[in-house]
Amino acid sequence: MHSEYLPEIRRLPLVMMLAAALLIGCSRPPELIGVENPEIPSESLSDLHRHKMFIATTRQATEVVGTFFSERRAPELGLASVVTTVPPSHKLGELERPKSLPPDPRTEFTVVEPVVYRNDEAFIAEINRELERRPPGQRRILLFIHGYNNTASDAILRLTQFVEDTGYEGVPVLMTWASAASAVRYVYDLNSALIARGKLKEISDILVRTKAESADVFAHSMGTFLAMEGLVDAQKAGTLGKRRNINNIILASPDIDIDLFRTQIVQLSPEIRSKIYLLVSQDDRALLASRRIAGGVPRVGATQAAKLEGLGVTVIDLSQIHDSNSGSHSKFAGSPEVVQLIGAGLNRQGGFSAARTPALNEILSGVPIMITGR
C-alpha cells in the first residue's frame, strides 16, 4: 500500500484509526537515494529510461544512507538533483519500487547521482543545460509538489513514474517539504507545509531566472494546500503569471478544507483560475480519514463535482475509476487512463481543453472520467 494512504475506517474512533495507520507506516519500503547496485550498476545498462530530476527542499540534509534529505525542517532552501532510472519492464501506472537494497535497475526504479548545489547560480545553470537539450516548444518546467506522509525517496520516485508515464517533455523540478512521513503526524505535516509556503516565492524567483519558456504546476494531496497558498501570495504580490507563462495548474486529490478553498480561489484572477484543474474522487479513502481529523469538514478532493461549479476551474471527476495501482488517493499516477489524460493535457499547447483530440477520445472511450467546465 502506498505511503500516502490511510484506510477507510469510518466507524472506529479516531485514535484507533490512527493506530491502524501507524501499523501500515511500519512497512514502508527502504530509502534508496544514491544507492547503486555494485553488481548491476545502472550506467552499464543501455535500455533504461533516465530522467534528471531537480530538487528544491525545505528538508534538512542528512548522511543517512539512502535518505539524502530527512523529515526535519531546514531554515534555508536546499537545492539538489538526482538521476532516476526506469526499468525496461515498467508498466504504465505502476511504480516498481525495490522492497530491499540494493535495487535491481533491470526490474526496479533507482535514484542515483545525488548532487547538492552550493548556490542558485549553479542550480540554474544545470537546469538551463537540461532545457537546451530540448527543442523550442518543449523548454518547459514542471514544478511538482508532493503530499502528506512522504519521504524524499517517495516523492522522487512518484515524480519519476509520473514523468515517465505522462511523457512530460519539459524539465521536472520537485518541491519537497518536510513531511514527517508518518501516518500519525498529520499536524506536523500541515505545519511543515505552512512553513514551506514562504519558500515558494524563493523557488519561483529561482525558476524565472532560467531559460524556461513556460511552466506547469502539479500538486498532490496536502501539497495542493501549499500550492494554493503560494498562488494566493503571488497574486497579492502582483507577480502571478507575469514573470513566466503558466500553462496548467493541476491539483490532484486536494486535501484542503472546502471553505478555505473557496476563500483562496476567489483571490485569484479569472485568467489563473481558468488554468486550474481539480482531480477529485468521492471514494478517496485518505481524504475520508483527513476529513475525520479535520472535525468532519469536507476536503476538496472528495467533493462532488457539482458542488465545485461556478469557481472558474475545471473539475475532472475520477470517482468511477477503479483500476488505480496506487489506490484511491493517487489515481493521477496509478490509473493508466488518467495518466494518459494528464499527459495529453500537459504536453499539448493550450492545456486540457485543446488536448481533446480524436486519439485521446479513443483512449477515453468507455472510461468513466467526467470533465466539467468552468
C-alpha positions in Angstrom: 0.0 0.0 0.0 1.3 3.5 -0.9 2.7 5.6 1.9 0.1 8.3 1.5 -2.9 6.0 2.1 -4.9 5.8 5.2 -7.5 3.0 5.4 -11.2 4.0 5.4 -12.3 3.1 9.0 -15.4 5.3 9.3 -16.9 3.7 12.4 -13.8 3.4 14.6 -12.7 6.1 17.0 -10.0 8.4 15.6 -7.3 7.0 17.9 -7.9 3.5 16.6 -7.9 4.8 13.1 -4.5 6.4 13.6 -3.1 3.4 15.3 -4.1 1.3 12.3 -2.4 3.8 10.0 0.7 3.6 12.1 0.9 -0.1 11.6 0.8 0.5 7.8 3.6 3.1 8.1 5.8 0.4 9.7 6.1 -1.4 6.5 7.5 1.5 4.5 10.0 0.4 1.8 13.7 1.4 2.2 15.1 4.8 1.2 17.3 4.5 -1.9 18.7 7.8 -3.0 22.2 7.3 -4.1 22.2 3.6 -3.5 23.8 1.8 -6.5 23.8 -1.9 -7.1 27.6 -2.8 -7.3 26.9 -6.0 -9.3 24.5 -4.3 -11.7 25.4 -0.6 -12.0 22.7 1.4 -13.8 25.2 3.0 -16.1 26.1 -0.4 -17.5 22.5 -0.9 -18.9 21.6 0.8 -22.1 17.9 0.1 -22.2 16.9 2.1 -19.1 14.9 5.3 -19.3 16.8 8.1 -17.4 15.4 11.3 -16.0 17.3 14.2 -14.5 15.3 15.5 -11.5 15.9 18.8 -9.8 15.0 19.3 -6.2 14.2 22.4 -4.1 13.6 21.4 -0.5 12.8 22.7 3.0 14.1 19.4 4.5 17.4 19.2 6.3 20.2 17.3 4.5 21.3 14.0 6.1 24.1 11.5 5.7 21.8 8.5 6.5 22.3 6.1 3.7 19.6 6.3 1.0 17.8 9.3 2.7 19.5 12.4 1.3 17.0 14.7 2.9 15.3 14.0 6.2 11.9 14.9 7.8 13.5 17.7 9.8 12.8 21.3 8.8 15.7 23.3 7.4 15.9 27.1 7.9 17.3 27.6 4.3 16.2 26.3 1.0 18.2 23.3 -0.3 18.9 22.8 -4.0 19.9 19.4 -5.5 19.4 17.0 -8.3 19.3 13.2 -8.9 19.2 10.9 -11.9 16.4 8.3 -11.8 16.1 5.2 -13.9 13.0 3.3 -15.0 13.3 -0.4 -15.9 12.5 -1.6 -19.4 9.8 -3.8 -17.9 7.9 -0.9 -16.4 4.2 -0.9 -16.8 2.0 2.2 -17.2 0.5 3.3 -13.9 2.8 1.2 -11.7 5.8 2.1 -9.6 8.2 -0.8 -9.4 9.9 0.2 -6.1 12.5 -2.1 -4.5 11.5 -3.8 -1.3 15.1 -4.3 -0.3 18.5 -2.8 -1.1 20.4 -2.6 -3.4 17.8 -2.1 -6.2 18.0 -4.1 -9.4 17.8 -1.5 -12.2 16.7 -4.2 -14.6 13.4 -4.5 -12.9 13.1 -1.7 -10.4 13.3 2.1 -10.2 16.6 3.6 -9.0 17.7 7.0 -7.8 21.4 7.7 -8.4 23.9 10.5 -8.8 22.7 12.8 -6.0 24.2 16.3 -6.2 23.9 19.3 -3.9 24.3 22.8 -5.4 26.0 25.4 -3.3 24.2 28.4 -4.8 21.3 29.4 -7.0 23.6 30.1 -10.0 24.9 26.5 -10.2 21.4 25.2 -9.9 20.0 27.5 -12.6 23.0 26.7 -14.9 22.3 22.9 -14.7 18.6 23.4 -15.3 19.4 25.5 -18.4 21.7 22.7 -19.7 18.7 20.4 -19.5 16.4 22.9 -21.1 18.8 23.3 -24.0 18.7 19.6 -24.7 15.1 20.1 -25.7 13.8 21.7 -28.9 12.0 25.1 -28.7 8.4 24.5 -27.6 9.5 21.8 -25.1 11.7 24.0 -22.9 9.2 24.0 -20.0 9.5 23.3 -16.3 7.1 21.1 -14.3 7.0 22.1 -10.6 5.8 19.1 -8.7 4.7 19.4 -5.0 4.1 16.1 -3.2 1.6 15.4 -0.5 1.3 14.3 3.1 3.3 11.3 4.5 6.1 11.3 2.0 9.9 10.8 2.3 12.2 12.4 -0.2 12.5 9.0 -1.8 8.7 8.6 -2.0 8.4 12.0 -3.8 11.3 11.5 -6.2 10.0 8.0 -7.2 6.4 9.2 -7.7 7.6 12.2 -9.8 9.8 9.9 -11.9 6.9 7.5 -12.6 4.6 10.4 -13.4 7.0 12.0 -15.8 7.7 8.6 -17.5 4.0 7.7 -17.8 2.8 11.1 -19.0 5.7 11.5 -21.4 6.3 15.0 -20.0 8.6 16.8 -22.4 10.0 19.5 -20.1 12.3 19.6 -17.1 10.9 18.3 -13.8 11.6 20.2 -10.5 10.4 18.6 -7.2 9.5 20.9 -4.3 9.8 18.5 -1.3 8.8 19.9 2.0 9.5 18.5 5.5 6.9 15.8 5.7 7.4 13.5 8.7 6.5 10.5 6.5 4.4 9.1 9.4 0.7 8.5 9.2 0.0 9.8 12.7 1.9 13.1 12.3 -0.7 14.9 10.2 -0.4 18.1 12.2 3.4 18.1 11.9 3.0 17.8 8.1 0.4 20.5 8.0 2.6 22.9 9.9 5.6 21.9 7.7 3.5 22.9 4.6 2.7 26.3 6.2 6.4 26.8 7.0 7.4 26.0 3.4 4.9 28.4 2.0 7.3 31.3 2.2 9.9 29.3 0.3 7.6 29.0 -2.7 8.4 32.6 -3.6 12.1 31.9 -3.4 11.7 28.8 -5.6 9.7 30.9 -8.1 12.3 33.6 -8.1 14.9 31.0 -9.0 12.9 29.3 -11.7 12.1 32.5 -13.5 15.8 33.1 -13.9 16.1 30.0 -16.0 15.7 29.9 -19.8 12.4 28.0 -19.5 9.7 29.2 -21.9 6.9 28.4 -19.6 5.9 26.3 -16.5 3.3 23.8 -15.3 2.4 23.2 -11.7 1.3 19.9 -10.3 0.5 19.4 -6.6 -1.0 16.4 -4.8 -2.9 15.9 -1.5 -1.6 18.3 1.2 0.8 19.7 -1.4 -2.2 21.4 -3.0 -2.8 23.4 0.1 0.8 24.6 -0.1 0.4 25.3 -3.8 -2.8 27.3 -3.3 -1.3 29.4 -0.5 1.7 30.1 -2.8 -0.6 31.1 -5.6 -2.6 33.5 -3.4 0.6 35.1 -2.1 1.9 35.6 -5.6 -1.4 37.1 -6.7 -1.3 39.6 -3.9 2.3 40.5 -4.8 1.2 41.1 -8.4 3.7 38.6 -9.8 1.5 35.6 -10.6 1.8 34.7 -14.3 3.5 38.0 -15.0 7.2 36.8 -15.0 6.7 33.5 -16.7 3.7 32.0 -18.5 1.9 29.3 -16.6 0.3 26.6 -18.8 -1.6 24.4 -16.4 -2.1 24.2 -12.6 -3.2 20.7 -11.7 -4.4 19.9 -8.1 -4.8 16.2 -7.6 -6.8 14.9 -4.6 -6.7 18.3 -2.9 -6.5 17.9 0.9 -8.0 21.4 1.5 -10.9 22.4 3.7 -13.7 23.2 1.2 -14.5 26.5 2.9 -10.8 27.6 2.9 -10.5 26.7 -0.8 -13.4 28.9 -1.7 -11.7 31.9 0.0 -8.4 31.0 -1.7 -9.9 30.7 -5.2 -11.8 34.0 -5.2 -8.5 35.8 -4.6 -7.0 34.5 -7.9 -7.6 36.2 -11.2 -10.0 34.7 -13.7 -7.1 34.0 -16.0 -5.3 31.9 -13.4 -8.5 30.2 -12.4 -9.1 29.1 -16.0 -5.8 27.2 -15.8 -6.6 25.2 -12.7 -7.7 21.6 -13.0 -9.0 19.7 -10.0 -8.8 15.9 -9.9 -11.5 14.7 -7.4 -12.8 11.3 -6.4 -15.6 10.7 -3.9 -14.1 7.3 -2.9 -10.7 8.8 -1.8 -10.0 6.9 1.4 -7.2 9.1 2.5 -9.3 12.2 2.3 -12.1 10.5 4.2 -9.6 10.0 7.0 -8.4 13.5 6.7 -12.0 14.8 7.0 -12.3 13.0 10.3 -9.1 14.5 11.6 -10.3 17.9 10.5 -13.5 17.6 12.5 -15.8 16.5 9.7 -15.2 19.4 7.3 -15.2 18.1 3.6 -12.0 18.0 1.7 -12.0 19.5 -1.9 -10.6 16.3 -3.4 -13.5 14.2 -2.2 -16.3 16.7 -3.0 -19.0 16.1 -5.6 -18.0 17.9 -8.9 -21.4 19.7 -8.9 -20.5 21.5 -5.6 -17.4 23.0 -7.2 -19.2 24.6 -10.1 -19.0 28.3 -10.5 -15.5 28.6 -9.1 -13.9 29.2 -12.6 -11.9 26.0 -12.5 -12.2 22.7 -14.5 -13.1 19.6 -12.4 -12.1 16.2 -13.6 -14.1 13.6 -11.6 -12.4 10.3 -11.2 -14.9 8.7 -8.8 -15.7 5.9 -11.2 -12.1 5.0 -11.9 -11.3 1.7 -10.0 -8.1 0.5 -11.8 -5.5 2.5 -9.9 -2.4 0.6 -8.9 -1.8 3.3 -6.3 -5.2 3.2 -4.6 -7.9 5.8 -4.5 -5.8 8.7 -3.3 -3.2 8.6 -6.2 -5.3 7.8 -9.3 -3.4 10.6 -11.1 -0.4 8.2 -11.3 -1.9 4.7 -10.7 -4.6 4.6 -13.4 -3.4 4.2 -16.9 -6.3 6.1 -18.4 -5.9 9.0 -16.0 -2.1 9.2 -16.6 -2.7 9.3 -20.4 -5.3 12.1 -19.9 -2.9 14.2 -17.8 -0.1 13.6 -20.3 -2.2 14.7 -23.2 -3.1 17.9 -21.3 0.4 18.7 -20.1 2.1 18.0 -23.5 -0.3 19.9 -25.7 -0.2 23.7 -26.1 -3.4 25.1 -24.8 -3.8 22.5 -22.0 -6.5 20.0 -21.4 -9.2 21.8 -23.4 -7.0 21.6 -26.5 -6.0 18.1 -25.7 -9.4 16.5 -26.6 -8.1 15.1 -29.9 -9.6 12.1 -31.7 -6.7 10.0 -30.4 -7.4 11.0 -26.8 -11.1 10.5 -27.2 -10.3 6.9 -28.4 -8.2 6.4 -25.2 -11.1 7.6 -23.0 -13.8 5.8 -24.9 -15.8 3.9 -22.3 -13.7 5.3 -19.4 -15.9 6.9 -16.8 -13.9 10.2 -16.4 -16.2 13.3 -16.2 -14.8 16.7 -17.1 -16.9 19.6 -16.1 -16.3 23.2 -17.4 -15.9 26.4 -15.5 
